[in-house]
Structures are given as structure tokens and as C-alpha cells.
Amino acid sequence: MSTTRRQLLGAAAGAAVTAGAGLALAPAFLKAQEPRVLRFAWWGGAGRHEATLKALALFERRYGVRVKAEYMGFNGYLERLTTQIAGGSEPDVMQINWAWLAMFSKRGNGFFDLRQHKALLDLSQLEAEDLAYGDVAGKLNAVPVSFSARVMLWNEAAFQRAGLALPTTWDELFATGPAFRKALGEDAYPLDGELYDMMLLSQAWVQQKHGTPYVDPRQPRVAMSDAAALDWVRIYRRLIQEHVATPLPLRASLGGAEKPTEQQPDWVNGRWAGNYTWDSVIGLRSSTLDKQQRLTLGEFPTLPGAQESGMFGRPTVMYAVSRHAGTRGHSEEATRLVNFLLTDLEAASLLGRTRGLPSARGPFEQLRSGPGVPPLELAAHEQIREQRLAGRLTRPAPLFEHARLHKFMREVFETVAYRKTTDEAAAHRLVTEGQALLQRIK
């Protein structure tokens, strides 16, 4: 082979190597130009999904960060998130329940400390009491989107048909049961609710009488005395036996014990005339009522001299950032997304009330000044706010809504509902077995 040809082939080979190197570098170069990707997970219904996707699209356009949406219904969400967190594959930003902080971040290290990027968060829009719900061991693990509490909803038209005034005290509430049965028949009830609803209503009576909830908010122990726990069981049984609330076996026979109130035909037509529920679901409860029914907010029944209302309240949902966001290089973008969803007014106009009335001042005032918030929801919000300002709505223990403790409490009250135990035996289990369980899960 001639020297000239060898030189030409060598040059061609060199060019090929250079070209190959250029091709090898091309994907990395292109990847560097691609927008960063955040993962955001939430649960909800169709309305929440649609509104959130629109808000995320706005965030992407504004900040040049792509967001991968991971959404589903509530069933299965916690199980999936638990698996992801255990494997370190959780999304960058997560919608969580407040009680899950006690499951995933007992010492404040389960989620990213949002105060590390406090310049990206407009925390001035939130009250200190609201922020305290997301503080674990001095680290801001999550921020509340909205606050929700239990309120009494009454169907005024149903009470008028029964010839009764709306109850405002416990004595009046218990008197409605026999009166409804006499006036409207055996299948008419003044109050409906799932088992947990009635457990919470009964606990409110105990808090007012004994000054304590079931679980101590400050330490992992059963706070109720034996006498208080016995009253808890007896008040629940009284609600059922005196025809005030729909019995668990009846609800179970009508499509499932946990079938939502608004899906019950007897609620739709006013045979079941009340509901003890979250203020955040007022829209759902009213959406299915026929035109002859009129829903209104009731006074929260309170025993004379009670220092606490016993009203149960906590953040509706919260936003948290993965503890791995920093190592992924996503912590700043994730924090910015949280702030955007929480405080941005344009985002708020898209999200509306899909996660309750916002806790952030700007979005709340924007919603309140517009035409979109029903008066009944504003009235409930104000009732809850007054209880909080008066110091009568105390922060519950996160462990009270821990999945394992929740399952245990339901099991005990189910034995009461189906008459498989005595009141004394059920109360003893709540104190002794509940205490042992709290020590295991603390």
C-alpha cells in the first residue's frame, strides 16, 4: 500500500473516530438541554386531578421544570407510598395526611427539612399554629394545604317534617332519636355517620366531660382514665340504642359500612337528617340532596363548663418533599413547586377548593372575595376558626390516626356495635391494649 493511501486511510479513520466521539457525546449534550423532571404524587377524585394537572402545566411553563404526575384514588395510595419510601423511590413531592408524619418521620428525618430553602417558601402566608402541624423535632417536614374539622350538618327540612328544632345541646341531640322514630318512622334517623364519625363524636363528649382525648397529644400513651374510656363506649352505644345515629349493622346491610353518606338514598330523600363530618366535604354531602332538602350548619354541642370543645381538627392534606430530593439535585425545584401550589394566586384560581379552603392567606382571600365559595362552607370555616382562636380546639395526637391504632379502635367499637362485648370489657381493651400498641408504634 502506498504511503499516500495509508495517509488517506489514516485520516479517514481519524475522522471516523472523531465523528464517533461526537455521536457518543450527543446524547449527553441533548440530555443536558432537556428540562428537569420532578415527580409529584397525590390522591383525589376527578375534580382534584383535573385542577392539579392544569396547575402543574402552568408551573412547567413558568419555571421550565417538567412534572411527572402520579395520581390515583385514596385506596391503595398509602400502601404504594409506604413501599416507595421503604425502597427510597418515593416521589420528589408528595401529598400526605398529617398523621403519616408519625409513621414516616418519627424523629424529623423522614422528609426533607423545607426550612433549608426557606427563601423559596412564603411561610408568612401561614399561621404559626398551622406550620406547627408540619414541624417534627424542629424540622419542617410538611406544610398544610388547608385545615379541616368535624362539624354538625343538619337537614332543616327533615327536622321541620319531624316537628323538631335543630339540636344545640347534647340533651337535645339525644332527644331527637325517639322523636324522629315517633314522627317519621323506624327507618328515620336524625344523624348518620360511619363508625369513625361516631367514635369521634363520642370522644368529643368525653373530652368535654373529662378534659382529655383518647391519646395524649404530648406523649405516646392512652390519656383516658378507665372511667373516661367507659364513658366513651357508653356514649357511642347510647347514640345507637336511643335511635340517634344509624347503627353499623344497618349501614353494612346497605352497600357497606363505609359507604359515604351522600350515596345513601335515605340521606338523599331526607330520611337521615344529619351528619357529623369534615367541613371539607360539605359540597359532597349537599350535592346529592333532592330539591326538597335544605342543609345547614349546626351548633357544636357542648357540656356546661367544658374547657375544650372536643371538636376534632387537623390539616386536610399536606405537602412534603422527599428526604432524597437533595441527593437527587431536586430539593430547590421541589420546594419551589410546593410554594407554587400553596401560595401562587394564579395556581389558586385553578385549584379552587379541591383540597379545601386554603390555609395560605392570599389564596384564601382570593377565593373568599370571589363567587365560588358557598356560604355554608364559609360558615363552617368561621365556626372552626372561632374554636381555634379561643383555644378550644386542641391539636390531636398524630398517633391517634396511625393506621394500626385506627384499626384497633375500629375493631373494639365494632364489637360494641355488634353486641359482642360488654361496655366494661371494651373500655378495658381500649386502655390496656391501646397503651401496649402505642408503645410498639411510637
C-alpha positions in Angstrom: 0.0 0.0 0.0 1.4 3.4 -0.9 2.3 5.9 1.6 -0.2 8.3 0.2 -3.0 5.7 0.5 -2.0 4.9 4.1 -2.2 8.6 4.9 -5.6 8.9 3.4 -7.0 5.8 5.2 -5.5 7.1 8.5 -7.1 10.4 8.0 -10.4 8.8 7.3 -10.1 6.6 10.3 -9.3 9.6 12.5 -12.3 11.4 11.1 -14.5 8.4 11.8 -13.2 8.2 15.4 -13.8 11.9 15.8 -17.3 11.6 14.3 -18.0 8.6 16.6 -16.9 10.5 19.6 -19.1 13.4 18.6 -22.1 11.0 18.3 -21.3 9.5 21.6 -21.3 12.9 23.2 -24.5 13.9 21.5 -27.0 12.1 23.9 -25.3 13.6 27.0 -25.4 17.1 25.4 -29.0 16.7 24.4 -29.9 15.3 27.9 -28.3 18.4 29.4 -30.7 20.5 27.4 -33.8 18.6 28.5 -35.9 20.1 31.2 -35.5 18.7 34.7 -38.2 16.3 35.8 -39.9 16.3 39.2 -42.3 13.6 40.4 -45.4 14.7 42.3 -47.9 12.2 43.8 -51.4 12.9 45.2 -54.7 11.2 45.6 -58.2 12.5 45.0 -61.2 12.5 42.7 -61.6 13.6 39.1 -62.1 17.3 40.0 -58.8 17.4 42.0 -56.9 15.6 39.3 -58.1 17.9 36.5 -57.4 21.1 38.5 -54.0 19.9 39.7 -52.9 18.9 36.2 -53.7 22.4 34.9 -51.8 24.0 37.8 -48.8 21.7 37.0 -48.9 22.7 33.4 -48.7 26.4 34.5 -45.7 25.6 36.7 -43.9 23.9 33.9 -44.4 26.8 31.5 -43.3 29.3 34.2 -40.2 27.5 35.5 -39.1 25.2 32.7 -39.3 22.1 35.0 -41.3 19.1 33.8 -43.5 17.5 36.4 -44.4 13.8 36.2 -47.9 13.5 37.7 -48.6 10.3 39.8 -52.2 10.4 40.9 -54.8 7.9 42.0 -57.8 7.4 44.3 -57.2 7.2 48.1 -57.5 3.4 48.2 -54.0 2.0 47.8 -52.2 5.3 48.0 -50.7 4.8 51.4 -49.7 1.3 50.7 -47.9 2.4 47.5 -46.2 5.3 49.2 -45.1 3.1 52.1 -43.4 0.7 49.7 -41.8 3.6 47.8 -40.4 5.2 50.9 -39.1 1.9 52.2 -37.2 1.5 48.9 -36.1 5.1 48.6 -38.1 5.5 45.4 -40.8 7.9 46.6 -41.8 11.0 44.5 -40.0 14.3 45.0 -43.1 16.0 46.2 -45.9 14.1 47.9 -49.4 14.9 49.2 -49.7 13.3 52.6 -52.0 13.0 55.6 -50.8 14.8 58.7 -50.9 11.5 60.7 -48.4 9.9 58.4 -45.7 12.1 59.8 -45.8 9.9 62.9 -45.4 6.8 60.6 -42.6 8.0 58.3 -40.8 10.7 60.2 -40.8 9.9 64.0 -37.6 12.0 64.6 -38.0 14.5 61.8 -35.6 12.8 59.3 -38.2 11.1 57.2 -38.8 14.0 54.9 -36.7 17.0 53.6 -36.5 19.9 56.0 -38.2 22.6 54.0 -36.6 25.4 56.1 -33.3 24.6 54.2 -34.9 26.5 51.3 -36.9 29.0 53.4 -36.1 31.7 50.9 -38.2 29.8 48.3 -41.2 29.4 50.7 -43.5 32.2 51.6 -44.2 30.9 55.1 -45.5 34.3 56.1 -48.8 33.3 54.5 -49.4 30.6 57.1 -50.2 31.0 60.8 -47.6 29.7 63.2 -50.2 27.2 64.5 -50.6 25.8 61.0 -46.9 25.5 60.5 -46.5 23.7 63.8 -48.5 20.7 62.4 -45.7 20.0 60.0 -42.8 20.6 62.5 -41.2 17.4 63.7 -38.2 17.6 66.1 -37.5 21.2 64.9 -37.6 20.3 61.2 -40.3 21.5 58.8 -41.3 18.1 57.3 -44.5 19.3 55.6 -46.8 22.3 55.1 -50.6 22.2 55.4 -52.7 23.0 52.4 -55.9 23.6 54.3 -57.4 22.9 57.7 -60.5 20.7 58.3 -62.5 19.9 61.4 -65.7 18.0 62.3 -68.9 19.9 62.2 -72.6 19.1 62.6 -74.7 19.3 59.4 -78.5 19.2 59.7 -81.2 18.9 57.1 -83.6 21.7 58.2 -86.5 20.4 56.0 -86.3 16.9 57.7 -86.4 18.4 61.2 -89.4 20.5 60.2 -91.2 17.4 58.9 -90.5 15.9 62.3 -91.7 19.0 64.1 -88.4 19.5 65.8 -86.0 22.3 66.3 -82.3 21.7 65.4 -80.4 20.4 68.5 -77.9 22.7 70.1 -77.0 20.7 73.2 -76.2 17.1 74.0 -79.5 16.6 75.8 -81.4 17.9 72.8 -79.3 15.7 70.5 -80.2 12.6 72.4 -83.9 13.6 72.5 -84.1 13.7 68.7 -83.7 10.0 68.3 -87.0 8.9 69.9 -88.8 11.9 68.4 -87.7 11.1 64.9 -88.7 7.5 65.3 -92.1 8.5 66.6 -92.7 11.2 63.9 -91.2 9.8 60.8 -90.9 6.0 61.4 -88.4 3.3 62.4 -86.1 3.9 59.4 -85.7 7.7 60.0 -82.6 8.8 61.9 -81.5 12.3 62.9 -77.9 11.5 62.4 -75.8 9.4 60.0 -72.1 8.6 60.0 -69.6 5.9 59.5 -68.2 4.1 62.6 -65.2 6.5 62.9 -67.5 9.5 62.7 -69.5 8.3 65.7 -66.3 7.4 67.6 -65.1 11.0 67.1 -68.5 12.4 68.2 -68.4 10.3 71.3 -64.8 11.3 72.0 -65.9 14.9 71.9 -68.3 14.3 74.8 -65.6 12.6 76.7 -63.1 15.5 76.1 -65.7 18.0 77.3 -66.5 15.9 80.4 -63.1 14.6 81.4 -60.8 17.1 79.7 -58.8 14.5 77.7 -58.9 12.8 74.3 -58.1 9.1 73.9 -54.4 9.6 73.1 -52.2 12.2 74.9 -51.1 14.8 72.3 -47.7 15.2 74.0 -46.5 11.6 74.6 -47.4 8.2 73.2 -49.8 7.0 75.9 -53.5 6.5 76.5 -54.7 9.6 78.2 -58.2 8.4 79.1 -58.8 7.0 82.5 -60.8 3.8 82.9 -63.8 5.9 83.7 -63.3 8.1 80.7 -62.9 5.2 78.4 -66.0 3.6 79.8 -67.9 6.8 79.0 -66.5 6.8 75.5 -68.0 3.4 74.9 -71.3 4.2 76.6 -71.9 7.4 74.7 -71.3 5.6 71.4 -73.7 2.8 72.5 -76.2 5.4 73.6 -76.2 7.2 70.2 -77.1 3.9 68.6 -79.5 2.5 71.2 -81.5 5.7 71.5 -82.0 5.9 67.7 -79.9 9.0 67.3 -77.4 7.6 64.8 -77.7 4.9 62.1 -76.4 1.6 63.5 -73.3 0.0 62.0 -75.1 -3.3 61.1 -77.8 -1.2 59.2 -75.1 0.7 57.2 -73.3 -2.6 56.5 -76.5 -4.0 55.0 -77.0 -1.1 52.7 -73.9 -1.4 50.5 -71.1 -1.4 53.0 -70.5 0.1 56.4 -68.2 2.8 55.0 -70.4 3.8 52.1 -70.3 7.6 52.1 -73.4 9.4 53.4 -74.1 11.3 50.2 -74.5 7.9 48.4 -77.2 6.7 50.8 -80.7 7.0 49.4 -82.1 7.8 52.9 -79.8 10.8 53.1 -80.8 12.0 49.6 -84.5 12.0 50.4 -84.1 13.3 54.0 -84.9 10.1 56.0 -81.4 10.5 57.5 -81.3 14.1 58.6 -77.8 14.9 59.8 -74.1 14.2 59.5 -71.1 14.6 61.7 -68.3 15.1 59.2 -65.4 17.2 57.9 -66.2 20.7 56.8 -64.2 20.0 53.6 -66.8 17.5 52.3 -69.9 19.8 52.8 -70.0 20.2 49.0 -70.2 16.4 48.6 -72.9 16.0 51.2 -75.1 18.6 49.7 -74.5 17.6 46.1 -76.9 14.6 46.1 -79.8 16.0 48.2 -83.1 16.3 46.4 -84.7 19.7 46.0 -86.9 19.3 49.0 -84.0 19.2 51.4 -82.1 22.1 52.9 -78.7 21.6 54.6 -77.5 24.0 57.3 -74.7 24.2 59.8 -75.5 23.3 63.4 -74.0 24.5 66.7 -71.4 22.2 68.2 -73.0 20.6 71.3 -71.0 21.4 74.4 -71.4 20.3 78.0 -71.8 23.2 80.6 -68.4 24.3 81.9 -66.4 22.4 79.3 -62.9 23.9 78.7 -62.5 22.1 75.4 -64.9 21.7 72.6 -63.7 18.2 71.7 -64.0 19.3 68.0 -61.6 17.2 66.1 -59.4 19.1 63.6 -56.2 18.8 61.7 -54.7 19.7 58.3 -56.8 18.3 55.5 -53.7 17.4 53.4 -50.1 18.4 53.5 -47.2 18.7 51.0 -43.9 17.1 51.8 -40.6 16.7 49.9 -38.6 13.5 49.7 -35.6 13.3 52.0 -33.7 12.1 48.9 -34.5 15.3 47.0 -31.2 16.8 47.9 -29.1 13.9 46.7 -31.2 13.8 43.5 -30.5 17.5 43.0 -34.2 18.3 43.1 -34.6 19.9 46.5 -34.8 23.5 45.2 -37.2 22.7 42.4 -39.4 20.6 44.7 -39.6 23.3 47.3 -40.5 25.8 44.6 -43.3 23.5 43.4 -44.6 23.3 47.0 -44.6 27.1 47.3 -46.3 27.5 43.9 -49.1 25.0 44.8 -49.5 26.6 48.2 -49.4 30.3 47.6 -49.4 31.3 44.0 -52.6 33.2 43.2 -52.8 32.0 39.6 -52.4 28.4 40.7 -55.0 29.0 43.4 -57.5 30.1 40.8 -57.0 26.8 39.0 -57.0 24.6 42.2 -60.0 26.3 43.8 -61.4 24.3 46.8 -60.2 20.9 45.5 -58.1 20.5 48.7 -60.4 22.5 51.0 -60.3 26.2 51.7 -56.6 27.2 51.5 -54.6 27.9 54.7 -52.4 30.4 52.8 -53.8 33.9 53.3 -53.5 35.1 49.7 -55.3 32.2 48.0 -57.9 32.2 50.8 -58.8 35.8 50.4 -58.9 35.5 46.7 -61.4 32.6 47.0 -63.5 34.3 49.6 -63.8 37.5 47.6 -64.9 35.6 44.6 -68.3 34.0 43.8 -67.1 30.4 44.2 -67.3 29.6 47.9 -70.8 28.5 49.2 -72.0 30.4 52.3 -72.4 27.1 54.2 -68.7 26.3 53.8 -67.7 29.8 54.9 -69.9 29.5 57.9 -68.3 26.2 58.9 -64.8 27.6 58.3 -65.6 30.5 60.6 -67.1 28.2 63.3 -63.8 26.2 63.3 -61.7 29.4 63.3 -63.5 30.7 66.3 -62.9 27.5 68.2 -59.2 27.6 67.3 -58.8 31.2 68.3 -60.5 30.5 71.6 -58.0 27.7 72.3 -60.9 25.2 72.5 -59.8 23.1 69.5 -56.6 21.5 70.7 -54.1 19.7 68.4 -54.7 15.9 68.5 -52.0 13.3 68.8 -50.7 12.2 65.3 -50.7 8.7 66.6 -54.5 8.8 67.1 -54.8 8.4 63.3 -51.9 6.0 62.9 -53.2 3.1 60.7 -52.5 0.4 63.3 -54.2 2.3 66.1 -57.1 3.3 63.9 -57.6 -0.4 63.0 -57.5 -1.4 66.7 -60.0 1.2 67.8 -62.4 0.3 65.0 -62.2 -3.3 65.9 -63.1 -2.6 69.6 -66.0 -0.4 68.6 -67.2 -2.9 66.1 -67.6 -5.5 68.9 -69.7 -2.9 70.7 -71.8 -2.2 67.6 -72.5 -5.9 67.0 -73.1 -6.6 70.8 -70.2 -9.0 71.1 -68.8 -7.5 74.3 -69.7 -5.5 77.3 -69.0 -1.8 77.8 -66.6 -2.6 80.6 -64.7 -5.1 78.6 -64.4 -2.8 75.6 -63.2 0.1 77.8 -60.6 -2.1 79.4 -59.3 -3.1 76.0 -59.1 0.5 74.9 -56.9 1.4 77.9 -54.7 -1.7 78.3 -54.3 -2.9 74.7 -54.3 0.6 73.4 -51.4 1.5 75.7 -49.4 -1.5 74.7 -50.0 -0.8 71.0 -48.9 2.9 71.4 -45.6 1.7 72.9 -45.0 -0.5 69.9 -45.7 2.1 67.3 -44.3 5.2 69.0 
